[in-house]
Amino acid sequence: MAIWLNNESKILVQGMTGSEGTKHTRRMVASGSNVVAGVTPGKAGQDLDGIPIFNTVGDAMASTRANVSVAFVPPRFAMGAVEEAVNAEMPLLILITEGIPVHDTAKFFQLSQNSGKTRIIGPNCPGVITPGVANAGIIPADITKPGRIGLVSKSGTLTYQMMYELRDIGFSTCVGIGGDPIIGTTHIDALQAFQDDPDTDAIVMIGEIGGDAEERAAAYIGKHITKPVVGYVAGFTAPEGKTMGHAGAIVSGSAGTAAAKQEALEAVGVKVGKTPSATARLMREIMTKG
């Protein structure tokens, strides 16, 4: 069992013939993922290492029964790529692309909400991995092993670090949700999915300064999540008013600070580490008790 990505996942890659699409398609295949198709308009009939390429997502789904799309498309083409996947009723779309205008993200996220058929993860995210089973995106497949920890993170780099630090215990699924101001899948969505997953025993939640996503997640945890959660908030030393990394990581006045997020999480029983390594130690204590 895993959330959103399992041994029944059939992956297609939008933008497979581009440099990033080609490179990461080969990485996904090498890690054991079942990549069944690529989509690049005008290149139907071609293939990449034997993987057939189609002109549209709809054609690829009809031919291969793909049920996960990973999109490696330039920002200016992201709107069209998402619309195509949503119109084809692709169940899961993982949007790796960064630099997509916020108004485009708002528009296509609303489109997916209206359809009710497509879950979007991202944009500006590293993807999803169920270690030892499937890997959809750019997350390294060889830095951890299967286990019973769930991980949801705004940061790609911190996703990798946490996976590595707890590699001896392992993960059920790791989800990078992205750090843009508007994203398709939230901390709350992932928390509930891990809560419902019988093979996840505890959850690591990684956030960062800016916005109120972590505070909302804390309120949700207090009401709905019974599994142990540990947290980390990137940006304890960030200067006020300065954008740090992700587009959403900016503090305005007292809103969105790491300290405020830590306080909200600890108020509902979530232990928060001041560093990624300290957070890993907190999770290790939970998983090794008894």
Backbone as CSV, one residue per row, in Angstrom:
resi,resn,N_x,N_y,N_z,CA_x,CA_y,CA_z,C_x,C_y,C_z
1,MET,0.848,-1.197,0.000,0.000,0.000,0.000,0.884,1.247,0.000
2,ALA,0.436,2.283,-0.664,1.144,3.564,-0.692,0.127,4.619,-1.103
3,ILE,0.481,5.883,-0.963,-0.451,6.918,-1.396,-0.092,7.383,-2.803
4,TRP,-1.094,7.353,-3.681,-1.053,7.947,-5.018,-0.136,7.249,-6.025
5,LEU,0.886,6.542,-5.575,1.825,5.920,-6.512,2.143,4.519,-6.009
6,ASN,1.813,3.493,-6.821,2.012,2.117,-6.370,2.391,1.218,-7.547
7,ASN,2.359,-0.085,-7.338,2.805,-1.000,-8.385,1.801,-1.127,-9.524
8,GLU,0.665,-0.454,-9.413,-0.293,-0.418,-10.515,-0.196,0.880,-11.315
9,SER,0.723,1.746,-10.943,0.875,3.034,-11.623,1.532,2.838,-12.992
10,LYS,0.878,3.367,-14.003,1.417,3.366,-15.359,1.686,4.819,-15.736
11,ILE,2.949,5.139,-15.914,3.373,6.535,-16.027,3.572,6.943,-17.476
12,LEU,3.050,8.119,-17.832,3.426,8.748,-19.100,4.159,10.043,-18.780
13,VAL,4.999,10.464,-19.691,5.802,11.669,-19.500,5.451,12.684,-20.574
14,GLN,4.873,13.808,-20.147,4.615,14.912,-21.066,5.915,15.698,-21.230
15,GLY,6.347,15.837,-22.468,7.636,16.466,-22.726,8.780,15.473,-22.665
16,MET,8.523,14.212,-22.955,9.543,13.171,-22.851,10.737,13.421,-23.761
17,THR,10.531,14.042,-24.915,11.628,14.198,-25.874,12.519,15.405,-25.596
18,GLY,12.134,16.252,-24.634,13.021,17.335,-24.234,14.184,16.799,-23.407
19,SER,15.179,17.626,-23.165,16.377,17.147,-22.464,16.063,16.658,-21.059
20,GLU,15.264,17.418,-20.312,14.917,16.996,-18.950,13.996,15.787,-18.973
21,GLY,13.034,15.808,-19.876,12.120,14.678,-19.976,12.838,13.384,-20.303
22,THR,13.765,13.451,-21.244,14.529,12.258,-21.630,15.381,11.753,-20.475
23,LYS,16.111,12.665,-19.845,17.008,12.276,-18.749,16.243,11.624,-17.611
24,HIS,15.144,12.246,-17.198,14.438,11.732,-16.029,13.541,10.542,-16.369
25,THR,13.104,10.431,-17.611,12.416,9.202,-18.014,13.346,8.014,-17.828
26,ARG,14.566,8.147,-18.279,15.528,7.053,-18.144,15.834,6.763,-16.673
27,ARG,15.901,7.792,-15.847,16.122,7.581,-14.409,14.947,6.842,-13.788
28,MET,13.730,7.238,-14.153,12.547,6.577,-13.603,12.505,5.106,-14.005
29,VAL,12.788,4.833,-15.277,12.794,3.449,-15.757,13.859,2.634,-15.026
30,ALA,15.040,3.229,-14.855,16.137,2.525,-14.187,15.790,2.184,-12.739
31,SER,14.910,2.993,-12.126,14.535,2.737,-10.730,13.365,1.764,-10.608
32,GLY,12.865,1.276,-11.738,11.810,0.273,-11.709,10.420,0.772,-12.016
33,SER,10.287,2.062,-12.326,8.968,2.607,-12.641,8.461,2.065,-13.971
34,ASN,7.150,1.905,-14.057,6.521,1.417,-15.276,6.120,2.612,-16.143
35,VAL,7.078,3.098,-16.935,6.822,4.222,-17.844,6.326,3.647,-19.166
36,VAL,5.071,3.957,-19.514,4.436,3.291,-20.655,4.311,4.167,-21.883
37,ALA,4.501,5.484,-21.742,4.275,6.367,-22.892,4.933,7.715,-22.677
38,GLY,5.150,8.393,-23.784,5.557,9.783,-23.780,4.583,10.583,-24.621
39,VAL,4.507,11.881,-24.366,3.634,12.757,-25.152,4.428,13.979,-25.589
40,THR,4.576,14.113,-26.891,5.151,15.326,-27.481,4.382,15.598,-28.766
41,PRO,3.667,16.715,-28.858,2.894,17.004,-30.065,3.761,16.964,-31.317
42,GLY,3.271,16.256,-32.341,3.986,16.172,-33.616,4.995,15.052,-33.703
43,LYS,5.164,14.289,-32.621,6.175,13.225,-32.638,5.578,11.834,-32.440
44,ALA,4.297,11.701,-32.696,3.653,10.391,-32.599,4.331,9.410,-33.538
45,GLY,4.479,8.175,-33.082,5.127,7.153,-33.890,6.590,6.979,-33.577
46,GLN,7.191,7.973,-32.926,8.578,7.839,-32.480,8.596,7.109,-31.124
47,ASP,9.785,6.840,-30.625,9.883,6.202,-29.320,11.175,6.640,-28.629
48,LEU,11.211,6.404,-27.329,12.423,6.621,-26.540,12.758,5.304,-25.855
49,ASP,13.825,4.685,-26.278,14.236,3.395,-25.700,13.095,2.384,-25.728
50,GLY,12.297,2.433,-26.782,11.194,1.502,-26.920,9.881,1.964,-26.313
51,ILE,9.888,3.101,-25.614,8.660,3.654,-25.040,7.972,4.500,-26.110
52,PRO,6.736,4.163,-26.480,6.079,4.880,-27.579,5.714,6.314,-27.214
53,ILE,5.787,7.180,-28.227,5.450,8.587,-28.054,4.173,8.897,-28.822
54,PHE,3.303,9.675,-28.200,2.013,10.028,-28.772,1.900,11.542,-28.895
55,ASN,0.936,11.983,-29.713,0.721,13.419,-29.888,-0.039,14.047,-28.724
56,THR,-0.930,13.266,-28.109,-1.777,13.819,-27.051,-1.850,12.866,-25.859
57,VAL,-2.208,13.438,-24.715,-2.403,12.631,-23.513,-3.552,11.652,-23.716
58,GLY,-4.614,12.111,-24.355,-5.764,11.246,-24.598,-5.394,10.023,-25.424
59,ASP,-4.607,10.227,-26.482,-4.164,9.109,-27.316,-3.320,8.133,-26.503
60,ALA,-2.416,8.678,-25.685,-1.527,7.834,-24.882,-2.319,7.023,-23.865
61,MET,-3.301,7.648,-23.224,-4.113,6.938,-22.245,-4.947,5.843,-22.897
62,ALA,-5.499,6.138,-24.061,-6.326,5.150,-24.751,-5.513,3.933,-25.157
63,SER,-4.260,4.156,-25.526,-3.423,3.060,-26.023,-2.739,2.279,-24.908
64,THR,-2.368,2.968,-23.811,-1.525,2.326,-22.790,-2.186,2.220,-21.417
65,ARG,-3.346,2.863,-21.239,-4.030,2.928,-19.943,-3.170,3.601,-18.878
66,ALA,-2.357,4.551,-19.288,-1.563,5.331,-18.336,-2.486,6.004,-17.332
67,ASN,-2.067,6.035,-16.059,-2.892,6.671,-15.021,-2.119,7.680,-14.176
68,VAL,-0.870,7.955,-14.564,-0.055,8.990,-13.923,0.683,9.740,-15.024
69,SER,0.667,11.049,-14.973,1.474,11.840,-15.897,2.501,12.649,-15.119
70,VAL,3.730,12.668,-15.620,4.771,13.542,-15.098,5.110,14.529,-16.205
71,ALA,4.961,15.825,-15.926,5.126,16.843,-16.950,6.446,17.585,-16.801
72,PHE,7.277,17.465,-17.831,8.523,18.229,-17.948,8.361,19.147,-19.154
73,VAL,7.665,20.253,-18.956,7.407,21.170,-20.066,7.849,22.573,-19.662
74,PRO,8.291,23.395,-20.612,8.655,24.780,-20.280,7.452,25.528,-19.709
75,PRO,7.709,26.558,-18.889,6.600,27.282,-18.247,5.534,27.773,-19.213
76,ARG,5.945,28.220,-20.392,4.958,28.784,-21.321,4.018,27.724,-21.898
77,PHE,4.423,26.456,-21.804,3.573,25.383,-22.316,2.827,24.634,-21.201
78,ALA,3.055,25.044,-19.959,2.477,24.304,-18.833,0.955,24.375,-18.832
79,MET,0.415,25.545,-19.135,-1.034,25.705,-19.135,-1.687,24.712,-20.088
80,GLY,-1.159,24.636,-21.292,-1.713,23.721,-22.285,-1.549,22.271,-21.883
81,ALA,-0.410,21.946,-21.288,-0.151,20.560,-20.877,-1.118,20.126,-19.786
82,VAL,-1.354,21.018,-18.815,-2.275,20.681,-17.728,-3.702,20.569,-18.251
83,GLU,-4.113,21.520,-19.086,-5.465,21.470,-19.649,-5.687,20.156,-20.387
84,GLU,-4.677,19.733,-21.143,-4.790,18.491,-21.907,-4.957,17.294,-20.975
85,ALA,-4.158,17.241,-19.914,-4.244,16.125,-18.962,-5.586,16.121,-18.231
86,VAL,-6.045,17.293,-17.822,-7.325,17.381,-17.105,-8.473,16.991,-18.034
87,ASN,-8.458,17.484,-19.270,-9.525,17.156,-20.219,-9.558,15.668,-20.547
88,ALA,-8.381,15.017,-20.469,-8.313,13.574,-20.703,-8.652,12.765,-19.447
89,GLU,-8.919,13.462,-18.343,-9.237,12.842,-17.049,-8.104,11.958,-16.525
90,MET,-6.889,12.462,-16.679,-5.731,11.809,-16.083,-5.875,11.850,-14.560
91,PRO,-5.835,10.690,-13.871,-6.068,10.704,-12.425,-5.031,11.483,-11.612
92,LEU,-3.752,11.396,-12.016,-2.691,12.059,-11.250,-1.728,12.748,-12.199
93,LEU,-1.536,14.048,-12.003,-0.599,14.830,-12.807,0.450,15.434,-11.887
94,ILE,1.700,15.077,-12.110,2.811,15.601,-11.321,3.549,16.615,-12.178
95,LEU,3.488,17.876,-11.768,4.001,18.981,-12.575,5.331,19.456,-12.003
96,ILE,6.412,19.080,-12.662,7.753,19.380,-12.175,8.152,20.827,-12.445
97,THR,7.644,21.405,-13.496,8.066,22.707,-13.999,8.052,23.813,-12.944
98,GLU,9.122,24.608,-12.912,9.137,25.805,-12.076,9.037,27.047,-12.950
99,GLY,8.699,28.164,-12.333,8.605,29.421,-13.072,7.295,29.630,-13.801
100,ILE,6.256,28.862,-13.447,4.943,29.043,-14.071,4.265,30.262,-13.450
101,PRO,3.737,31.178,-14.268,3.046,32.347,-13.700,1.908,31.927,-12.779
102,VAL,1.772,32.666,-11.667,0.772,32.300,-10.661,-0.638,32.323,-11.250
103,HIS,-0.913,33.249,-12.160,-2.281,33.298,-12.705,-2.570,32.064,-13.556
104,ASP,-1.542,31.490,-14.184,-1.737,30.238,-14.916,-2.037,29.097,-13.947
105,THR,-1.259,29.041,-12.856,-1.477,27.991,-11.861,-2.874,28.081,-11.273
106,ALA,-3.301,29.289,-10.944,-4.646,29.470,-10.390,-5.709,28.986,-11.365
107,LYS,-5.502,29.283,-12.630,-6.494,28.911,-13.643,-6.564,27.401,-13.811
108,PHE,-5.404,26.743,-13.941,-5.494,25.309,-14.197,-5.804,24.503,-12.941
109,PHE,-5.468,25.053,-11.759,-5.888,24.374,-10.541,-7.410,24.418,-10.422
110,GLN,-8.012,25.545,-10.746,-9.474,25.634,-10.718,-10.089,24.682,-11.731
111,LEU,-9.439,24.549,-12.873,-9.923,23.613,-13.891,-9.948,22.184,-13.348
112,SER,-8.887,21.809,-12.644,-8.830,20.454,-12.090,-9.859,20.274,-10.982
113,GLN,-10.064,21.316,-10.192,-11.081,21.262,-9.134,-12.474,21.074,-9.728
114,ASN,-12.738,21.799,-10.801,-14.048,21.711,-11.443,-14.284,20.339,-12.048
115,SER,-13.233,19.741,-12.601,-13.387,18.430,-13.232,-13.575,17.334,-12.188
116,GLY,-12.863,17.477,-11.061,-12.947,16.466,-10.018,-12.306,15.147,-10.376
117,LYS,-11.558,15.110,-11.467,-10.981,13.846,-11.951,-9.466,13.787,-11.825
118,THR,-8.815,14.949,-11.732,-7.359,14.989,-11.793,-6.773,15.616,-10.539
119,ARG,-5.902,14.877,-9.853,-5.117,15.442,-8.750,-3.828,16.004,-9.339
120,ILE,-3.537,17.265,-9.042,-2.282,17.884,-9.460,-1.336,17.940,-8.269
121,ILE,-0.122,17.483,-8.453,0.942,17.680,-7.470,1.958,18.627,-8.094
122,GLY,2.274,19.710,-7.396,3.111,20.760,-7.929,2.284,21.997,-8.197
123,PRO,2.831,22.922,-9.007,4.088,22.837,-9.773,5.329,23.093,-8.916
124,ASN,6.471,23.147,-9.611,7.756,23.421,-8.964,8.007,22.426,-7.840
125,CYS,7.889,21.141,-8.184,8.033,20.096,-7.176,8.934,18.978,-7.703
126,PRO,9.461,18.132,-6.800,10.314,17.030,-7.232,9.554,15.758,-7.557
127,GLY,8.253,15.702,-7.222,7.472,14.537,-7.563,7.136,13.650,-6.380
128,VAL,6.891,12.384,-6.690,6.448,11.406,-5.700,7.250,10.125,-5.886
129,ILE,7.644,9.505,-4.783,8.312,8.218,-4.856,7.749,7.283,-3.786
130,THR,7.456,6.072,-4.200,7.181,4.977,-3.286,8.385,4.054,-3.393
131,PRO,9.319,4.153,-2.455,10.606,3.461,-2.599,10.447,1.963,-2.888
132,GLY,11.223,1.514,-3.854,11.208,0.120,-4.240,10.056,-0.271,-5.138
133,VAL,9.159,0.685,-5.416,7.967,0.377,-6.211,7.865,1.253,-7.452
134,ALA,7.816,2.563,-7.255,7.635,3.487,-8.376,8.184,4.859,-8.011
135,ASN,8.634,5.565,-9.039,9.236,6.885,-8.866,8.740,7.758,-10.007
136,ALA,8.018,8.838,-9.681,7.471,9.725,-10.699,7.975,11.135,-10.449
137,GLY,9.027,11.534,-11.164,9.605,12.859,-10.980,11.111,12.804,-10.984
138,ILE,11.724,13.624,-10.129,13.189,13.773,-10.139,13.827,13.370,-8.818
139,ILE,13.072,12.742,-7.920,13.619,12.332,-6.627,14.597,11.174,-6.829
140,PRO,15.787,11.236,-6.251,16.720,10.112,-6.358,16.114,8.834,-5.773
141,ALA,16.265,7.739,-6.486,15.600,6.495,-6.075,16.449,5.626,-5.166
142,ASP,17.724,5.980,-5.012,18.642,5.065,-4.327,19.145,5.602,-2.990
143,ILE,18.437,6.572,-2.400,18.933,7.180,-1.163,18.163,6.712,0.069
144,THR,17.170,5.865,-0.131,16.425,5.341,1.011,15.897,3.973,0.648
145,LYS,15.064,3.411,1.505,14.491,2.092,1.253,13.018,2.107,1.643
146,PRO,12.259,1.062,1.281,10.863,0.991,1.714,10.763,0.913,3.229
147,GLY,9.754,1.560,3.758,9.535,1.559,5.204,8.145,2.049,5.527
148,ARG,7.974,2.594,6.740,6.629,2.915,7.201,6.481,4.379,7.637
149,ILE,7.375,5.243,7.139,7.269,6.673,7.380,6.701,7.336,6.132
150,GLY,5.761,8.246,6.313,5.282,9.082,5.215,5.952,10.441,5.286
151,LEU,6.287,11.006,4.139,6.969,12.307,4.086,6.252,13.223,3.118
152,VAL,5.915,14.427,3.589,5.373,15.466,2.721,6.192,16.727,2.936
153,SER,6.628,17.346,1.827,7.575,18.447,1.932,7.352,19.485,0.849
154,LYS,7.515,20.761,1.226,7.526,21.837,0.242,8.839,21.887,-0.534
155,SER,9.911,21.422,0.080,11.250,21.581,-0.481,11.762,20.275,-1.071
156,GLY,12.260,20.340,-2.303,12.860,19.160,-2.907,14.129,18.731,-2.198
157,THR,15.024,19.671,-1.959,16.299,19.349,-1.336,16.112,18.750,0.053
158,LEU,15.190,19.313,0.828,14.952,18.787,2.170,14.233,17.436,2.123
159,THR,13.481,17.194,1.061,12.911,15.857,0.858,14.030,14.834,0.770
160,TYR,15.026,15.138,-0.061,16.135,14.203,-0.258,16.924,14.012,1.038
161,GLN,17.161,15.113,1.746,17.938,15.003,2.981,17.227,14.137,4.015
162,MET,15.907,14.343,4.157,15.169,13.564,5.147,15.123,12.090,4.759
163,MET,14.945,11.822,3.483,14.966,10.436,3.014,16.294,9.773,3.361
164,TYR,17.376,10.500,3.157,18.711,9.934,3.418,18.963,9.754,4.911
165,GLU,18.562,10.743,5.688,18.824,10.663,7.134,18.081,9.495,7.786
166,LEU,16.927,9.147,7.229,16.132,8.057,7.808,16.133,6.829,6.891
167,ARG,17.206,6.692,6.113,17.280,5.617,5.119,17.273,4.225,5.719
168,ASP,17.730,4.103,6.957,17.755,2.772,7.586,16.376,2.347,8.063
169,ILE,15.469,3.298,8.219,14.093,2.987,8.636,13.186,2.893,7.416
170,GLY,13.305,3.846,6.514,12.599,3.780,5.240,11.238,4.441,5.228
171,PHE,10.684,4.581,4.009,9.483,5.370,3.771,8.434,4.592,2.992
172,SER,7.167,4.870,3.313,6.065,4.320,2.520,5.942,5.102,1.217
173,THR,5.775,6.406,1.336,5.748,7.300,0.178,6.330,8.640,0.582
174,CYS,7.039,9.277,-0.339,7.563,10.632,-0.145,6.936,11.529,-1.211
175,VAL,6.352,12.644,-0.768,5.641,13.545,-1.661,6.252,14.934,-1.573
176,GLY,6.728,15.452,-2.690,7.180,16.835,-2.758,6.075,17.678,-3.361
177,ILE,5.473,18.558,-2.565,4.290,19.292,-3.040,4.636,20.614,-3.715
178,GLY,5.894,21.072,-3.592,6.279,22.331,-4.219,6.070,23.523,-3.306
179,GLY,6.768,24.605,-3.628,6.747,25.769,-2.760,6.172,27.021,-3.380
180,ASP,5.456,26.895,-4.491,4.844,28.070,-5.099,3.661,28.560,-4.261
181,PRO,3.242,29.820,-4.468,2.115,30.351,-3.684,0.824,29.556,-3.874
182,ILE,0.608,29.032,-5.079,-0.562,28.194,-5.345,-0.071,26.827,-5.801
183,ILE,-0.510,25.785,-5.108,-0.144,24.421,-5.477,-1.390,23.548,-5.498
184,GLY,-1.301,22.452,-6.238,-2.470,21.607,-6.391,-2.774,20.768,-5.174
185,THR,-1.764,20.089,-4.658,-1.927,19.208,-3.505,-1.219,19.831,-2.316
186,THR,-1.884,19.861,-1.179,-1.382,20.567,-0.002,-0.862,19.596,1.054
187,HIS,-0.229,20.176,2.073,0.133,19.376,3.245,-1.074,18.601,3.773
188,ILE,-2.204,19.275,3.862,-3.398,18.651,4.426,-3.827,17.442,3.609
189,ASP,-3.800,17.559,2.289,-4.163,16.430,1.430,-3.270,15.222,1.711
190,ALA,-1.975,15.469,1.805,-1.027,14.378,2.042,-1.164,13.806,3.442
191,LEU,-1.371,14.677,4.423,-1.556,14.205,5.793,-2.736,13.252,5.894
192,GLN,-3.849,13.605,5.269,-5.023,12.741,5.328,-4.776,11.427,4.594
193,ALA,-4.080,11.493,3.457,-3.778,10.265,2.715,-2.895,9.332,3.541
194,PHE,-1.910,9.894,4.230,-1.070,9.061,5.096,-1.858,8.529,6.292
195,GLN,-2.758,9.341,6.817,-3.606,8.887,7.919,-4.416,7.664,7.491
196,ASP,-4.875,7.660,6.256,-5.721,6.580,5.748,-4.922,5.373,5.263
197,ASP,-3.609,5.509,5.144,-2.765,4.432,4.600,-2.356,3.473,5.723
198,PRO,-2.779,2.213,5.669,-2.447,1.279,6.757,-0.959,0.955,6.861
199,ASP,-0.190,1.253,5.831,1.237,0.942,5.854,2.114,2.146,6.209
200,THR,1.482,3.238,6.628,2.220,4.391,7.136,1.957,4.510,8.631
201,ASP,3.031,4.507,9.416,2.894,4.550,10.878,3.100,5.941,11.466
202,ALA,3.894,6.784,10.782,4.203,8.119,11.286,4.527,9.019,10.101
203,ILE,4.469,10.327,10.326,4.561,11.283,9.220,5.578,12.378,9.540
204,VAL,6.425,12.693,8.562,7.281,13.877,8.627,6.685,14.942,7.712
205,MET,6.493,16.140,8.242,5.966,17.252,7.462,7.002,18.370,7.426
206,ILE,7.440,18.735,6.235,8.432,19.800,6.072,7.765,21.003,5.416
207,GLY,7.849,22.140,6.095,7.311,23.379,5.558,8.394,24.424,5.447
208,GLU,7.981,25.649,5.230,8.940,26.748,5.139,8.222,28.051,5.432
209,ILE,8.997,29.095,5.624,8.422,30.405,5.912,7.507,30.865,4.786
210,GLY,6.618,31.792,5.129,5.714,32.370,4.143,4.354,31.703,4.133
211,GLY,3.321,32.507,3.935,1.970,31.974,3.865,1.494,31.395,5.189
212,ASP,0.389,30.647,5.125,-0.155,30.067,6.344,-0.472,28.585,6.176
213,ALA,0.153,27.939,5.186,-0.148,26.527,4.919,0.163,25.652,6.125
214,GLU,1.264,25.933,6.790,1.650,25.105,7.938,0.714,25.319,9.116
215,GLU,0.262,26.549,9.314,-0.695,26.811,10.381,-2.021,26.100,10.104
216,ARG,-2.454,26.106,8.863,-3.685,25.397,8.516,-3.501,23.894,8.673
217,ALA,-2.327,23.400,8.310,-2.034,21.976,8.495,-2.060,21.618,9.980
218,ALA,-1.511,22.504,10.807,-1.511,22.250,12.249,-2.936,22.134,12.780
219,ALA,-3.796,23.042,12.358,-5.190,22.981,12.807,-5.844,21.674,12.358
220,TYR,-5.515,21.229,11.166,-6.078,19.983,10.639,-5.570,18.779,11.431
221,ILE,-4.270,18.794,11.724,-3.679,17.706,12.507,-4.387,17.582,13.850
222,GLY,-4.640,18.726,14.478,-5.284,18.711,15.786,-6.658,18.066,15.777
223,LYS,-7.350,18.152,14.642,-8.717,17.626,14.560,-8.813,16.246,13.931
224,HIS,-7.878,15.906,13.016,-8.107,14.735,12.167,-6.987,13.695,12.136
225,ILE,-5.774,14.041,12.552,-4.644,13.123,12.390,-4.283,12.508,13.738
226,THR,-4.340,11.196,13.808,-4.018,10.500,15.053,-2.629,9.870,15.036
227,LYS,-2.032,9.722,13.856,-0.684,9.162,13.784,0.326,10.217,14.221
228,PRO,1.477,9.805,14.780,2.475,10.787,15.204,3.036,11.565,14.015
229,VAL,3.209,12.868,14.219,3.754,13.756,13.188,4.924,14.528,13.779
230,VAL,6.020,14.602,13.051,7.108,15.512,13.401,7.276,16.511,12.264
231,GLY,7.777,17.694,12.602,7.838,18.744,11.607,9.161,19.472,11.567
232,TYR,9.389,20.120,10.439,10.512,21.044,10.295,10.030,22.213,9.451
233,VAL,10.422,23.409,9.836,10.070,24.617,9.090,11.357,25.300,8.656
234,ALA,11.605,25.326,7.373,12.811,25.966,6.855,12.684,27.481,6.949
235,GLY,13.735,28.140,7.420,13.751,29.589,7.420,13.747,30.250,8.780
236,PHE,14.222,29.556,9.822,14.258,30.174,11.156,15.136,31.419,11.191
237,THR,16.146,31.478,10.332,17.058,32.630,10.349,16.827,33.586,9.184
238,ALA,15.721,33.420,8.462,15.470,34.268,7.289,15.155,35.704,7.701
239,PRO,15.722,36.691,7.016,15.407,38.089,7.322,14.005,38.454,6.862
240,GLU,13.335,39.296,7.637,11.970,39.698,7.320,11.901,40.425,5.983
241,GLY,10.863,40.086,5.192,10.616,40.792,3.944,11.451,40.350,2.773
242,LYS,12.316,39.359,2.963,13.178,38.910,1.875,12.683,37.567,1.352
243,THR,12.538,37.466,0.024,12.134,36.205,-0.580,13.273,35.207,-0.462
244,MET,12.962,34.019,0.015,13.981,32.994,0.224,13.636,31.768,-0.613
245,GLY,14.316,31.605,-1.727,14.136,30.395,-2.522,12.801,30.356,-3.233
246,HIS,11.847,29.614,-2.726,10.571,29.442,-3.383,9.791,30.747,-3.457
247,ALA,8.942,30.829,-4.449,8.149,32.037,-4.651,7.241,32.334,-3.479
248,GLY,6.832,31.286,-2.758,5.928,31.489,-1.638,6.619,31.767,-0.324
249,ALA,7.956,31.726,-0.321,8.691,31.804,0.942,9.088,33.236,1.265
250,ILE,8.105,34.030,1.613,8.384,35.406,2.006,7.560,35.732,3.251
251,VAL,8.196,36.399,4.193,7.545,36.749,5.448,7.105,38.209,5.392
252,SER,5.865,38.466,5.793,5.354,39.831,5.848,4.940,40.134,7.283
253,GLY,5.679,41.021,7.931,5.382,41.344,9.312,5.529,40.113,10.187
254,SER,4.517,39.843,11.014,4.585,38.691,11.907,3.973,37.445,11.289
255,ALA,3.417,37.584,10.095,2.768,36.441,9.454,3.786,35.598,8.706
256,GLY,3.639,34.292,8.832,4.452,33.387,8.033,5.828,33.095,8.570
257,THR,6.145,33.503,9.787,7.481,33.242,10.322,7.615,31.786,10.748
258,ALA,8.857,31.314,10.780,9.117,29.944,11.215,8.667,29.752,12.657
259,ALA,8.902,30.763,13.499,8.523,30.652,14.910,7.011,30.509,15.072
260,ALA,6.249,31.263,14.273,4.789,31.178,14.356,4.301,29.805,13.915
261,LYS,4.927,29.283,12.889,4.546,27.954,12.408,4.914,26.875,13.425
262,GLN,6.098,27.005,14.010,6.512,26.051,15.041,5.524,26.071,16.204
263,GLU,5.129,27.249,16.617,4.201,27.379,17.743,2.868,26.702,17.425
264,ALA,2.374,26.912,16.208,1.089,26.317,15.822,1.176,24.796,15.800
265,LEU,2.287,24.269,15.295,2.453,22.816,15.229,2.620,22.202,16.613
266,GLU,3.430,22.827,17.436,3.654,22.272,18.774,2.394,22.342,19.631
267,ALA,1.525,23.297,19.344,0.276,23.426,20.097,-0.646,22.227,19.901
268,VAL,-0.450,21.488,18.781,-1.289,20.302,18.529,-0.485,19.016,18.689
269,GLY,0.669,19.119,19.362,1.428,17.927,19.694,2.458,17.482,18.684
270,VAL,2.706,18.311,17.673,3.730,17.971,16.686,5.091,18.443,17.204
271,LYS,6.034,17.532,17.301,7.382,17.913,17.692,8.094,18.522,16.481
272,VAL,8.730,19.671,16.687,9.368,20.398,15.590,10.860,20.483,15.838
273,GLY,11.645,20.031,14.872,13.093,20.138,14.969,13.584,21.472,14.460
274,LYS,14.670,21.979,15.058,15.232,23.250,14.598,16.118,23.074,13.366
275,THR,16.508,21.835,13.079,17.296,21.522,11.876,16.719,20.241,11.270
276,PRO,17.012,19.972,9.989,16.554,18.707,9.408,17.072,17.494,10.173
277,SER,18.335,17.535,10.612,18.894,16.397,11.348,18.190,16.196,12.684
278,ALA,17.862,17.304,13.356,17.138,17.200,14.625,15.743,16.628,14.400
279,THR,15.130,17.002,13.298,13.803,16.472,12.962,13.881,14.976,12.698
280,ALA,14.919,14.554,11.986,15.111,13.125,11.737,15.291,12.364,13.046
281,ARG,16.002,12.966,13.987,16.192,12.301,15.287,14.864,12.151,16.024
282,LEU,14.002,13.148,15.933,12.695,13.053,16.567,11.882,11.903,15.974
283,MET,11.924,11.758,14.656,11.216,10.661,14.019,11.838,9.312,14.386
284,ARG,13.138,9.291,14.447,13.839,8.045,14.813,13.389,7.576,16.206
285,GLU,13.241,8.528,17.122,12.804,8.172,18.483,11.407,7.543,18.449
286,ILE,10.538,8.094,17.620,9.172,7.552,17.503,9.188,6.145,16.915
287,MET,9.993,5.950,15.882,9.957,4.678,15.147,10.727,3.564,15.862
288,THR,11.583,3.928,16.794,12.389,2.890,17.466,11.921,2.598,18.889
289,LYS,10.856,3.256,19.329,10.333,2.975,20.658,9.820,1.541,20.720
290,GLY,10.118,0.875,21.815,9.641,-0.486,22.033,10.347,-1.502,21.165
